[in-house]
Amino acid sequence: MEISIDKHSANQALIKIKLNEADYQPKVDAKLKDYAKKANIKGFRPGKAPVSMVKNIYGTSVLVEEINSILGESLNNYLKEQTFKVLGEPLPVEKEDNSIDWKTQKEFDFDYKIGFVESIKVPLDKKFKATKYSIKVDNKLVEETIENLKSQSGKSTNPEVSEAGDHIYGDLTAAESGFTKTLSLDLSKITKKLAGKFIGISKDAVVEFDSKDVKKAQWKDAFDMSDEEVESAQGALTFTVKNINRTETAEMNQEFFDKVFGPGVVKSEEEFVAKVKETLQGNYDRESKVFTEEELKKALTESAKVELPEEFLKEWLIRANEGKVSAEDVEKEFPMYAKQLVWSLISNQLATENKIQAEHEDVIAKTKEMIREQFASSGLGSQMEDSMDMFVDNYLKGEEGQNYMNMLTSVQNDKVLAFVQETVDMKEKEISIDQFKELLEN
């Protein structure tokens, strides 16, 4: 057997395997003899048919099976000996129809495409600089949140005359295109000038205005219209009022406190304000942690300068998911796939170099944390704690064990990122909510 590699680019190569008769024939003969002992062929007692007859019947299929087995084992062993990291799976180079004569041919040549990356180097020291973001929850945000909670918990009414902040339900019509849509217009999300036309009106009133009076973002935020609908709603517009909806804000009393946080959790307005701030800070602490880690991943990726074999990977994705994805699908999703793949390679490399390992106990702890958060959002956290082990076990066994592997990977990523933050120069930066939103947009 001869195996060679032709690296025709920095990250793609062709593996050539040449088999001669000595490589496969002993195994083929042994398999045929075993078949002969068990074969049930008409005209012969079971196991008494001549090997030559068994060979005529099964010879080709046994030959193909044994050669494929030898190829798979030899290719895997050869690739394990290499210093580079193979991506995806080797792709056999398809031969022309009838290019192999299985009846008479003695030597066989097979080619496989592979994609790979050479050793990954991530320089981690104090020269590597990154930012750890911390979002500050100020009093303004707390006040806005409380007002929103009071509005959400308030009673809904349908007054006869509209006021600022109401929702006006009715039909929007464009004179030029004939476009019409029934919608609920949020007066708090349009300009004060335009909102003024909807204040002090009653049912059946017709409000006239022009599309240019509506700012771009307000079409979605206030009118809940798609880009296609906005294109149709240009020029002179009329809004025929069908109903006026108003939500009266809830009072700051025990009933309101219990509705937001549960019975007896807070017992005064002062405690309620403190609890809102604590909850907001906890939520934004999690968001800033995720943002910091994503920015750190980005910096590590840029530093490692991993060059992927894109052409090979795209072909592999199409062939590996034959019939399930198109070339257009792969092209569209490839940037996200490539980003995740590069981070996976970096994370695995750092874990190997620094002996970072995800333990079973870590997987259990992270899964419990995830399930607690899910239950907490539904208000069922405390009642489900006694059954936590059962929920964890059921989740980790789900998707034929893939959930466990995903959680194992997640734990490793957490440990790698924690190690990186301890190793590099992390500068803490406190930012406001508005600054955080700007960073997200950029």
C-alpha positions in Angstrom: 0.0 0.0 0.0 1.2 3.5 -0.8 -0.2 6.6 0.8 0.9 10.1 -0.1 -0.2 13.7 0.4 -0.2 16.6 -2.1 -0.7 19.9 -0.3 -1.9 22.1 -3.1 -2.7 25.1 -0.9 -2.1 26.3 2.7 -5.1 24.4 4.0 -6.3 21.9 1.4 -4.7 18.7 0.2 -5.2 15.5 -1.8 -4.5 12.2 -0.2 -3.6 9.4 -2.7 -3.9 5.8 -1.7 -2.7 2.9 -3.9 -3.6 -0.7 -3.1 -2.1 -3.8 -4.7 -3.4 -7.3 -4.5 -1.3 -8.2 -1.4 -3.1 -5.5 0.6 -6.6 -6.9 0.2 -6.6 -10.4 -1.3 -5.8 -12.4 1.9 -8.8 -10.7 3.7 -11.1 -11.3 0.7 -10.1 -15.0 0.5 -10.7 -15.4 4.2 -14.1 -13.8 4.0 -15.1 -16.0 1.0 -14.1 -19.2 2.9 -16.2 -18.1 5.8 -19.1 -17.4 3.4 -18.6 -20.9 1.9 -19.1 -22.5 5.3 -22.4 -20.8 5.8 -23.7 -20.4 2.2 -27.1 -21.9 1.4 -26.9 -22.4 -2.4 -29.5 -24.3 -4.4 -28.2 -27.8 -5.4 -25.8 -28.0 -2.5 -26.1 -28.9 1.1 -25.6 -25.8 3.4 -21.9 -25.0 3.7 -20.9 -27.5 1.0 -20.9 -25.3 -2.1 -17.4 -24.9 -3.8 -15.5 -21.8 -2.9 -15.2 -21.0 -6.6 -19.0 -20.9 -6.9 -19.2 -18.7 -3.8 -16.6 -16.4 -5.3 -18.6 -16.1 -8.5 -21.7 -15.1 -6.5 -20.2 -13.0 -3.7 -16.7 -12.2 -4.9 -17.2 -8.6 -6.2 -19.3 -7.5 -3.2 -16.8 -8.9 -0.7 -13.9 -7.3 -2.6 -15.6 -3.9 -2.5 -16.5 -4.3 1.1 -12.9 -5.2 2.2 -11.3 -2.5 0.1 -13.6 0.1 1.6 -12.7 -1.2 5.1 -9.0 -1.0 4.3 -9.3 2.5 2.9 -11.2 3.8 5.9 -8.9 2.3 8.5 -5.7 3.3 6.5 -6.9 6.9 5.9 -7.9 7.4 9.5 -4.5 6.1 10.8 -2.6 8.2 8.3 -4.4 11.4 9.3 -3.9 10.7 13.0 -0.1 10.7 12.4 -0.2 14.2 10.9 0.5 17.4 12.8 -2.3 19.4 11.2 -6.0 19.4 12.3 -8.3 17.9 9.7 -11.7 19.7 9.3 -14.9 18.0 8.4 -14.4 14.5 6.8 -12.2 13.4 3.8 -14.1 13.7 0.5 -13.6 10.8 -2.0 -12.8 12.1 -5.4 -15.5 10.7 -7.6 -14.3 8.6 -10.5 -16.0 8.3 -13.9 -18.6 5.6 -14.3 -17.1 2.2 -15.0 -13.5 3.5 -14.3 -13.0 0.5 -12.0 -13.1 -3.0 -13.3 -13.7 -5.0 -10.1 -13.6 -8.3 -12.0 -10.1 -8.1 -13.5 -8.3 -5.1 -11.9 -5.5 -5.9 -9.4 -4.3 -2.5 -8.4 -6.5 0.4 -7.3 -6.0 4.1 -6.9 -8.1 6.3 -4.7 -8.0 10.0 -4.0 -9.5 12.0 -1.1 -9.8 15.8 -0.6 -9.1 17.1 2.8 -9.3 20.5 4.5 -7.1 21.3 7.4 -5.5 23.9 9.6 -1.9 23.9 10.8 -1.0 24.4 14.5 -3.0 27.3 16.0 -1.1 29.8 18.1 -2.8 32.2 20.5 -0.3 34.5 22.2 -1.7 35.0 25.7 0.1 37.3 28.1 -0.3 40.8 29.6 0.5 42.3 26.2 -2.9 41.0 25.0 -5.4 43.6 26.0 -9.1 43.3 26.3 -12.0 45.1 27.9 -14.3 43.9 30.7 -17.6 45.8 30.4 -19.8 46.6 33.4 -23.2 48.2 32.8 -24.3 50.7 35.5 -28.1 50.8 36.3 -28.9 54.4 37.1 -32.0 55.9 38.8 -33.4 57.0 35.4 -33.6 53.4 34.2 -35.1 52.2 37.5 -37.8 54.9 37.2 -38.6 54.1 33.6 -38.8 50.4 34.4 -41.2 51.0 37.3 -43.4 53.2 35.1 -43.5 50.4 32.5 -44.3 47.8 35.2 -47.1 50.1 36.4 -48.5 50.4 32.9 -48.3 46.7 32.2 -50.1 45.9 35.5 -52.7 48.6 35.1 -56.3 48.1 34.1 -57.4 48.6 30.5 -60.2 51.0 29.6 -61.8 52.3 26.5 -62.4 56.1 27.0 -64.6 58.2 24.8 -61.9 60.8 24.1 -58.2 60.1 23.5 -55.2 61.4 25.5 -51.5 61.3 25.1 -50.1 57.8 25.5 -53.2 56.0 24.4 -53.3 53.3 21.7 -55.7 54.2 18.8 -57.2 51.2 17.1 -58.4 51.7 13.5 -57.9 51.6 9.8 -54.9 53.2 8.0 -55.5 54.0 4.3 -53.2 55.3 1.7 -55.1 57.4 -0.9 -52.7 56.9 -3.8 -52.1 53.1 -3.6 -55.4 52.1 -2.0 -53.4 50.2 0.7 -55.2 49.7 4.0 -54.4 48.0 7.3 -56.2 47.7 10.6 -53.8 48.4 13.4 -53.2 49.7 16.9 -51.2 53.0 16.9 -49.1 53.6 20.0 -49.2 57.4 20.4 -46.1 57.3 22.8 -43.9 56.1 19.9 -44.6 58.8 17.3 -43.5 62.4 17.1 -45.3 64.9 19.4 -46.5 66.8 16.4 -48.1 63.8 14.8 -49.5 62.5 18.1 -51.2 65.9 18.6 -53.6 65.1 15.7 -54.7 62.0 17.6 -55.3 63.6 21.0 -58.8 64.8 21.9 -60.6 62.7 19.3 -63.4 60.1 19.6 -64.5 56.9 17.8 -65.2 57.3 14.0 -62.9 60.3 13.8 -60.8 60.5 10.6 -57.3 61.8 11.0 -55.4 63.0 7.9 -51.6 63.2 7.7 -48.8 62.4 5.3 -46.3 59.5 5.3 -43.4 62.0 5.6 -44.8 62.9 9.0 -43.7 59.4 10.2 -40.0 58.8 11.0 -38.5 55.6 9.6 -38.2 53.6 12.8 -41.7 54.6 13.9 -43.3 52.6 11.1 -42.3 49.4 12.9 -42.3 50.6 16.5 -45.6 52.5 16.4 -47.5 51.2 13.4 -46.1 47.6 13.4 -45.7 47.6 9.6 -43.3 45.7 7.4 -41.0 47.3 4.9 -43.3 46.1 2.1 -46.3 47.7 3.8 -44.5 50.9 4.3 -43.6 51.2 0.6 -47.4 50.9 -0.1 -48.3 53.5 2.5 -46.7 56.5 0.9 -48.3 60.0 0.3 -51.6 61.2 1.8 -52.9 58.9 4.6 -56.1 58.7 6.6 -56.7 56.9 9.9 -60.3 56.0 10.8 -60.7 55.5 14.6 -62.5 52.4 15.7 -61.6 52.3 19.3 -59.4 54.0 22.0 -57.5 51.8 24.3 -55.9 53.2 27.5 -54.1 51.4 30.3 -54.4 53.1 33.7 -51.2 52.8 35.7 -51.2 50.5 38.7 -50.9 52.0 42.2 -47.8 51.4 44.3 -49.4 49.1 46.8 -49.0 45.6 48.1 -51.2 44.1 45.4 -48.9 45.6 42.8 -45.7 44.4 44.6 -47.0 40.9 44.9 -48.0 40.8 41.2 -44.5 41.8 40.1 -42.3 39.8 42.5 -44.6 37.3 44.1 -46.5 37.3 47.4 -44.6 38.9 50.3 -41.3 39.3 48.6 -41.3 43.1 49.1 -43.5 44.9 51.6 -42.8 48.6 50.9 -42.2 51.1 48.1 -38.6 51.4 49.3 -38.1 47.7 49.1 -39.8 47.5 45.7 -37.5 50.1 44.2 -34.4 48.4 45.6 -35.7 45.0 44.3 -36.3 46.5 40.8 -32.7 47.9 40.8 -31.2 44.6 42.0 -33.1 42.7 39.3 -32.1 45.1 36.6 -28.5 45.0 37.7 -28.5 41.2 37.7 -29.9 41.1 34.2 -27.5 43.6 32.8 -24.6 41.9 34.6 -25.4 38.8 32.6 -25.7 40.8 29.4 -22.4 42.6 30.0 -20.7 39.2 30.8 -22.0 37.7 27.5 -20.9 40.9 25.6 -17.5 40.9 27.2 -17.0 37.2 26.3 -18.1 37.7 22.7 -15.7 40.6 22.3 -12.9 38.5 23.8 -13.7 35.7 21.4 -13.5 38.2 18.5 -10.1 39.4 19.7 -8.7 35.9 20.2 -9.9 34.9 16.7 -8.2 37.9 15.1 -5.1 37.2 17.1 -4.9 33.5 16.1 -5.4 34.3 12.4 -6.8 31.0 11.5 -7.2 30.5 7.8 -10.0 28.0 7.0 -10.3 25.9 3.8 -13.5 27.6 2.8 -13.9 26.0 -0.6 -13.5 22.5 0.8 -15.7 23.1 3.8 -18.6 24.4 1.6 -18.3 21.3 -0.6 -18.2 19.1 2.5 -21.3 20.8 4.1 -23.3 20.2 0.9 -22.2 16.6 0.5 -22.6 15.7 4.2 -26.1 17.2 4.2 -27.1 15.9 0.8 -30.6 16.8 -0.1 -31.1 18.9 3.1 -29.2 22.1 2.1 -28.5 23.8 -1.2 -25.3 25.6 -2.3 -27.2 28.9 -1.7 -28.0 27.8 1.9 -24.4 27.0 2.6 -23.2 30.3 1.1 -25.6 32.2 3.2 -24.9 30.5 6.5 -21.2 29.9 6.0 -19.9 33.1 7.8 -21.7 32.1 11.0 -20.5 28.5 10.7 -16.9 29.7 10.0 -17.0 32.0 13.1 -18.2 29.1 15.3 -15.7 26.7 13.9 -12.7 29.0 14.4 -13.7 29.7 18.0 -14.1 25.9 18.6 -10.6 25.3 17.2 -9.1 28.1 19.4 -11.0 26.9 22.5 -9.8 23.3 22.0 -6.3 24.4 21.5 -6.2 26.5 24.6 -7.8 23.8 26.6 -5.2 21.3 25.5 -2.2 23.6 26.0 -3.4 24.6 29.5 -4.9 21.3 30.6 -8.4 22.8 31.0 -11.0 20.1 31.2 -14.7 20.1 31.6 -15.7 17.6 34.4 -19.0 15.7 34.7 -19.8 17.7 37.9 -19.4 20.9 36.0 -21.9 19.8 33.4 -24.5 18.9 36.1 -24.0 22.3 37.9 -24.4 24.3 34.6 -27.5 22.3 33.6 -29.1 23.0 37.0 -28.3 26.7 36.6 -29.9 26.7 33.2 -33.0 24.9 34.4 -33.4 27.2 37.4 -33.3 30.2 35.2 -36.0 28.7 33.0 -38.2 27.9 35.9 -37.6 31.3 37.6 -38.9 33.1 34.5 -42.1 31.1 34.7 -42.4 31.7 38.5 -42.1 28.0 39.3 -38.5 27.9 40.5 -39.0 27.0 44.2 -41.6 24.3 43.5 -39.3 22.5 41.1 -36.2 22.2 43.2 -37.1 18.8 44.7 -37.4 17.3 41.2 -34.2 19.0 39.9 -32.2 15.8 39.5 -34.9 14.3 37.4 -35.1 17.4 35.1 -31.3 17.4 34.7 -31.1 13.7 33.9 -33.9 14.0 31.3 -32.4 17.0 29.6 -28.9 15.6 29.4 -30.2 12.3 27.9 -32.2 14.2 25.3 -31.4 14.3 21.6 -29.6 10.9 21.9 -27.0 12.4 24.3 -26.2 15.4 22.1 -27.5 17.8 24.9 -24.8 16.4 27.2 -22.1 16.9 24.6 -23.3 20.5 23.9 -23.3 21.3 27.6 -19.8 19.7 28.0 -18.6 22.0 25.2 -20.3 25.0 26.9 -18.5 24.2 30.2 -15.1 24.0 28.4 -15.7 27.3 26.7 -16.6 28.9 30.1 -13.4 27.6 31.6 -11.3 28.7 28.7 -12.7 32.2 28.7 -12.2 32.4 32.5 -8.6 31.3 32.1 -8.0 33.9 29.3 -9.4 36.7 31.4 -7.1 35.8 34.3 -4.1 35.7 31.9 -4.4 38.7 29.7 -4.7 42.4 30.5 -8.4 43.0 31.2 -9.3 46.7 31.7 -12.6 47.2 33.4 -14.9 49.8 31.8 -18.2 51.0 33.3 -20.8 52.1 30.7 -24.3 53.3 30.7 -27.3 51.5 29.1 -27.3 53.8 26.2 -23.6 53.3 25.6 -24.2 49.5 25.8 -26.9 49.7 23.1 -24.6 51.7 20.9 -21.9 49.0 21.2 -24.5 46.3 20.3 -25.6 48.3 17.2 -21.9 48.6 16.1 
